[in-house]
Amino acid sequence: MKKKQELLKQISFRLYANVRDRQIFNFLESLEKNQSEFIKEAVELRINQLKSGEKTLNKQVEINSPKNTVKKVVNTKKSNDQINNIKTAKTAKKRLLGGFNGFEG
């Protein structure tokens, strides 16, 4: 007599009407063997590749940290004359428009 197998997990997935899923559907429909067996074999192949340390089939994007982009602040002491010149050069120019539409600067 055959021993009854214990069901571990039944896996199913849906394919929708988008480009990626339609491509998968067409491929699976064109197979000459059982689709479930094909998927099991593909997963086994992937597991063996990972165990053997081969590169993955799908290229994974490596996220490299950006180069040191922190700008160094240079401490420069300005004299009082330089500070006064900056203050006088940036005088505010505001005028009130008729009907109060705000200040123009």
Residue pairs with C-beta under 8 A, 6 or more apart in sequence:
15 21
15 22
15 24
15 25
28 35
28 38
31 38
46 57
49 56
49 57
50 56
92 105
93 105
94 103
94 104
94 105
95 103
95 104
96 103
97 104
